[in-house]
Structures are given as structure tokens and as C-alpha cells.
Amino acid sequence: MAENVTLARPYAEAAFQLAKGSLPVWSKSLESMAAVAGTAAMQECITNPQLSPEQLTTLFSGVVGDGLSVEQQNFVRVLVDNDRLQVLPEIAELFEELKNAHEGVRDAAVESAFPMDDAATRSLVADLERKFQCKIQATVRLAPELIGGVRIAVGDEVIDASVRGKLAAMATALKN
């Protein structure tokens, strides 16, 4: 998949430059386009040599719907012409990263041993925003293998406040 990210990067950057005034609209449209491009039926159409670029562009735009602006339709046409429609999911992902960096938002992956209610999640996000001094967009996932506590990943930094992590640290300390 590293190849796809490499192929997708210049297109994500171009989309970001086009979208400077309307980032949320482009974000939503790219998400829709990526969902369509990721389906098995559309992948089959993308790789079908019997479909001309014009037919594929028309088909793809029709499936995505009427919500595409002229710039977005042109973007789809460029992707089809350069045989890059299949990397739309990676383009959308890279676009989101650029958008979040521009807006000062960082993603946090939170794994919790037990379900977290909304108040606990809001409190944790507020603490993370103070620590990292930026807006945090958290995704919470249930991970019972942690035994207790939470494990948080923000970018390259990991905060392991789980029972499993503490037990592993104690085992390492005892071995040394």
C-alpha cells in the first residue's frame, strides 16, 4: 500500500490547494468518492479496458451523485485520465491529514478496556488538548485485552495507561 500512498500524495495536495476556501465540502466529497471507488463493483469498472475514460468518468460521477462541483468533476476526470481513480481512498485519507494539519487538529486513537461514556470521553479529549496544545479528534475503540485503563496514540506518541502495559513494564523491570 505504500505505493498507493506515493501515487496519491500529489493528487491529495492538488485537491487541498483547490479546496482552500471550502475544506469541509471537499472533505465530504472526497469521502463519498473514496467510498464509491473502494467498492468491488467500481474496482471492476476501473480495471475494465472496454470502458473509455469518458465513459468511466460519467459512470463514476453518476454513482457519486449530483453533489460534485465542477472542480470536483474535473478532479475526477484528471484521476481517470491518469489511471489513478483506484487510489481515491488514499487521496481522501491524505487530504484529511492535510486538512487537519491546516486546522491544527490531531487525531487520537483511544483504546479502552471498558466502554467510555460521553462525559469520560470529553474529559479525556480536554486533557489531551491541554497536553498537546491543539484540537484533538478522538476515535475510541473497545480493547478488552488491555485488562483495565486506556492506551492513547496521538501521532507517533503513545500514552499507555493500561493495566496490561503496566504489567509488561513491571515484567521488564524484574528481568533487568
N, C-alpha and C positions, 0 to 999 in steps of 0.2 A: 504493500500500500504506500510505501514511501515514494514510489514513482508517481502515483496518482497525486500525492500532495505536491510534488515538484511540478507536475504538469498544471495543477490547479492554481498554484500561487500567483502567477501573473494575471490570471483572469479574475481572481478574488481581489487583487489590488486594483485592477482596472474597474471592477464593479464598485469598489469602495470609493474611488475617485469620482465616478459618475454619480454616486449616491450621496455625496457630501451634504446636500441640503435636505435629503429625505431618507436618512439611515433606517428608521423603523419600517418604512414602506418597503424598501429594498430587502431588508432582513426578512420580512414576512413573505415577500415574493420569492426570494431565493430558497426559503424553507419549503414553500409549496413546489417550486420547480425541482428541488432536490428529492422530495418525496415521490414525485412523478417519475423522475429519471431513475430512481432506485428500484422501481417495480420490475418484476421479471418480464412482464409483457412489454414494457417500454425498452428494456435492455435488448429484448429480441428485435424490436423495431430498429433500434440504434445500430445494431450489427447486421441488419438486413441489407445486402448490397443492391436489392431490387428497388429500394426506396431512394429517390433522388434527394439531394439536400433540401430542395424547396418543399417536397412532399413531407419530409421528416420535420422540417420547421413548422409547417402548417399543422401537422398531426400533433406535435408536441405542444404548440401554443394552444391548440384547440382543447387538448386534455387538461392543460393547466387552467384554462378558463379566460374570461374576459378581463380579469384584473390586472393584466400586464400592460404597463405603459409602453409607449413607442420605443423608448430607450431600452426597456427590458426585452421587448421583442427583437430589437436589433442585437442585443447581447446574446439572445438565444440563437439568432442567425449566425453570429460570429462563432459561437461554440459548435454549431452544426458544420459550418464551412471548414473549421479547423479540426474536426473529428474529436471534439472534447466534451460532448454532451454527457458522456458516461462519467465524467469526473465532477458533475454538478454537486453531489453530496459533499465532496471535499472542498469545492469552491464555497459552498454555503457555510461550512464549518470554519474555514479560514476567514471568510468575510465577518462572521460573528466575532472571531478573535480580534480582528482589526477594529471593528465597531466598539467592542468592549474596551480595548486599549485607548481608543479615541475618547470614549466617555468616562474613562477612569474606573471601569468596573472590572473586577476579577472574579473568576469562577472558583467556587469552593465545592469540593466533593466531600460530603459528610457521610460517614458510615457510623451507624448507631446500633448498639446491641439490642436496644428496645425501641419501640415506636416513640417518636418525639411529637408532643402536641405543638400547636402553633405558637403558644407563648414561649416554650423552650427553644423552638427554632428561631423565633425573633430575637430572643435574648442572646443566643449563640451568635447569630449574624451581627448583632450590635457589638458584641465583644470582638468579633473578628474584624469588623470595620474599624474599631478603635485601634486594634493591634496593627493592622496593615495600612491604616490611614487611607482607605479608599472604599468605594461602594462594593459590596460583596453580593454575588448572586449564588445562592447555595442550592445544591441538589442533595437531598437527603435520601439515603438508601439504608434499608434494614440489613444488618450483618450480624446474625446471632453468634457467629463463630468468634466474635470479639469478647464474649462472655459478659462483659459489662463496659460501660463508658462509650467513648467515641473516638474515631480516627478521622482527622481532617487533613485534606490535601488542598493547598492553595498554590497553584503553580508548581514549583519544584520543592516547596517547603511542606513537610508533613508534621502534623502535631498528633502524636499517638498517646491519647489519654485513655486507652482501653486496658482492661484487666489482662487480656492476652499479651499486650505489649509490655506491661509492667512485669509479668511473669517471665517473658523472654529476656528482659533486661536483667532480672534477678538471676536467671539461669546463666547468663553470660558472665555476670559478676562473680558468681560462685565458681565457675570454671577457671577464672583467672586468678 
